[in-house]
Amino acid sequence: AIVPFVGSTSTVFAYARNQYGVSRNAPTDANLVLAVRAVQPKIPSTFKRVGPPITFAAASSHIGSRYIAGLRGIAAKSGNANVVIHVTGYARGGGAPQNFLKYISIQRAKAIAQFLSKSGAKVRIVYSGLGDNGKSPGTASDRRVTIAVESLPVGMPQ
């Protein structure tokens, strides 16, 4: 539902959304949530990893064309299901400043989350970036994003 608020000089629209999803009328990215995490959380048993890790070029958050079909499949399968998608980005060390590694890992996760949202996933999408994983010197596979899907209890509204 859209609730208009008219001020003296502008009109603001607030989109009603519930805890786990988003109104069909809301803008595409309204279902994205940035999670602030300092360390990799242990993945609970209610989470299921989906697809292989998505790797990136150095200092890039551009999604390679070889991943597009798989991501569209994930978005289509999730649709309006009773799930939450968790997207986690990582970066490779190799001497880069830690704040840059954190930034690029968040940008990678956000790029995947936005793509899923624009491809039809109308479920809550939580993305986070963890920066360098602590391995030295790191490999190209450390420049990656992983996707996990959390199944919500039956009957819980999205």
C-alpha positions, 0 to 999 in steps of 0.5 A, a space after each residue: 500500500 502506498 501512503 501519501 504524505 503531503 508537506 508544504 513543498 513536497 509529497 512523500 510516498 511511504 511503501 508499506 512493507 512487512 518484516 520479510 518482504 516488500 510491497 509489490 508497488 515499492 521500488 525495485 531495491 526496497 527489499 535490500 538490506 545491508 547487514 553490518 558484520 565484522 566476521 563471517 557468521 556460522 551458517 545456521 542449518 536453516 540456510 542452504 548455499 545456492 549455486 557456486 561462488 561468483 568470482 570477480 576481477 580484481 578491484 571490480 564489482 562487475 558481474 560476469 556474463 557466465 553468471 547471469 543465467 544462474 542468478 536469474 534462475 535463483 531469482 525466479 525460484 525465490 519469487 515470492 517464496 517464504 525465504 530470505 536470501 543472504 549475499 556475502 561478499 569477500 575480497 582478496 588481500 595482497 596489500 590493499 588497505 583494509 577499508 578498500 577491501 571491505 568497500 569492494 566486498 560490500 559493492 560485490 554483494 550489493 551488485 548481486 543483491 540488486 541483480 537478484 531484486 531486478 530479476 524478480 526476487 521479491 523476497 528480503 535480500 540481506 547483503 554484507 561484505 567481509 573484506 579480506 578473509 585473512 588468508 595470505 596472500 590470497 587467491 583469485 577465488 577469494 574475490 567472490 560472493 556466496 549466496 545462501 537461502 534461509 527458509 522461514 517457518 511455514 506460516 511466517 509472513 514474508 
